[in-house]
Amino acid sequence: MTTPIWSRLISRRKFLKLSNLAVLGVGLLAGWSAAPFLRPRNARLRPPGALEEDRFLATCIKCGQCLQVCPPQVVLLSDLDEGFGVGTPYIVPRAGGCILCAGLPCVLACPTGALEHTLTEGKDARMGLAVLSLPETCLAMLGQDCRICLDQCPIKDQRPIVFRRHAPPDGPVYHEPVVQSTCVGCGKCEEVCPTKPSSITITPRLRWPGVAA
């Protein structure tokens, strides 16, 4: 008995529908299983007020508003190699640190709160911490009169860096830059450090012990 043509068409449609669903299911499963590997490979320095990283990635809609209103134009957007972080804003301190603008326009421009709207002053930002990563190349540690990291810091009244004097009996006097809890990790010190590579660098998301995020 010959199967009616309309029955064969319905069967074909069901087959195609089920096939498409199966392919979609495999794709979603592959995406979910690969998710941990699609996150940014390296920790990025986020603009002031950025939520905890997982929440930030889930909340940021990659609109670029923070970039557009940044007066020094130091906010960048992540490229395709960032996985889930593609299109999210970040700062490269060596290329240009955050100057903690009055009023924090990047925070005000964020439409979703990925940059926390309760943050109103740069001194309360917690972007990361400065670290004297190459003390052997620091000019102050070598006995030279260099204070540029402190001089160019946008936080003027809380001295995020102090210079501790050392006078060893068998060597020249030198001054050790010591990062304080008032450091917010804006990256300006890394930008202006005269050594190459920079003797002082920013570790994103790092917190001073006991200081709330």
N, C-alpha and C positions, 0 to 999 in steps of 0.2 A: 504494500500500500504506500502510495507516494505522500510524503509529508507536505501539507499545504505551505505555500511560500510564506504566508504571514507568520506561521509557527516557526519556520526557520529563521526569519528576521528577528523575532522576539528572542529566540535562543541565542542568536549572535550578539544581540544587544546586551543580554544578561552576561554573556561570556566577557565582552569588552568591559562592561562595568566592573565585574569582579576582578578582572586583570588589572584595571586601573587602580582599584582599591588596594590590591595586593602590592603594586609598585609603590603607591603612596605610603602604605604601612611600612614597607621596608625602608623607604627614604626617611621617614620620621624616626624609625628605630635607630637607623644609622646616625641621624643627627643627634638624638638624645645620648647615644653611647659615646659620640665624639665630643660632646659638649665640654667636658673638662679640658680637652686638648685645644679648644678653640679660644680660650681666654688669652688675654695679652701675655706674651712670653715674659716681658719684663714689667716690673711695677712702674707705672707712670706717675709723674707729679701732676696731680689734678689741680684745677683752680680752687681758690678759697671756698670753704664751705662744702666741699664734696662729701657726700654721704659715704659710709663704709662701702668698700669696693663692690661687693655683690649687689647691694641696694642701689649704688650709683649706676652700675651697668643696666639694672632693671628699670631704673627711673628715667635716665637720660634718653631723650628722643632724638638726639643727634641733630638738633635744629641749627646749631652754630650761632645762636644769639649771643652767647658769652664772648665768642670770638669777635663778633661785629662791634660790640660795645667796649672792647678792651682798649684803653687809651694807648698803651705802649705796643699793642699788637703782638703780644708774646704767646697768646693762646693758639694752639694748633689743633688740627683734627686728625685722629688716627687713620692710617691707611688700611688697605684690605688685609695686610698680613697680621692685623691685630685680632682677627677672629671676631668674637662677640663684642670686642671693644671698638670695632670699626666705626668711624664717625664721631667718637667720643672726644671731648676736649682734654688736652694735656699741655704741659709746659716743659720745655727743654731748658733747664736753668743756665747752662753754659751759653746757649744762644740768646737768652734773655729771661731774667728772673721776674717774678711778680713784684710790682711796686706797691701793692696793697693800697690801691686808689681810695681816696675819700669816698665814702658811700658804697664802695664795692659794687660798681655797676654790673659786673658779670653775675653776681649773685641776684641782683634785682631783675636782671633780664631773663634769668632761667624760668621758664614757664611751668616746670614740673616740680621744682623743689629738689632736683638732683644736687643743686648747690643750695644748701640749707638756708632758707629765708630768715631764720632767726639770727643769723650771723650779720652783725651790723658794723663791726670794726675789725680792721686787719689784724690788730694785736691779739684778737681772740681766735684767729684762724689756726687750724692744726693741719697743715699740709704735709709736714714731715719734720725732719731735724737736720741741721748742718752737722757734718762729721769731718774732723780733720783726718782725712783719709790718707794723705801723703805728708806726714809731718817732716819727713827728711828733706822735702823740697820747699817747705814753708819759709818765706823770707824772714819772718819774725823769729822763727825757731833757729835760723842761721845767724841771728844777731843783727839783722838789718831793721831799720825803723820803718816797718810796714804795718799799717792799720787799715788798709783800704777796705777789707771785708766789713769792719765795724763802721767806718766812715760812710760807706754807701748803703748800709742797712736802713730800710725804710722805717724801722721801729726805733725811734730816736730816744725815747724816754725810759726804756727798760733795759738797755744794754744787753742784748742777746748774746754778745761775745765779750768776754773780759780777757785781758792779757796778764797772765801770771808771770811775774819776774823770777828768773832763775839765775843764780850766780855761783856756778860750780867752782870749787877751788882749783880745779885743773883745766879750766876752759873759759871761754868768753861768756859774758852775760848775754842771755837771750830771753825772749818773752814768748810764752806758750799761749796760743789762743784757746780759750776754754768756753765751750758753748753752754749757755745757761738755759733754764727751763722756759724762759721767755721767748726763745727762738720758735718761730712758727714754720720754718722750712720754706720760705718764699723763694729762695734760690738766687737772690741778688748777690750774695757773697760768692757763690760759685761763678756767676757771670763775670764779676769784676776782678777775681783773683788773678794776679799778673803772671803766675807760673803756668806752664803748659806741660802736662795737663794741670788742671786746677788742684791745688793742695787741699782745698776744702770743698766738699761735695754734699749734695742733699740726698738723704735717704727718704724716699716718699713713704708716707703713712707711719713712719717711726714716731713713737710717743715717748716723751720724757716720763720716767717712772713716777706714778702718782698724779700726773696731769691728765685730766679728763679729755676725751676726744671732742 
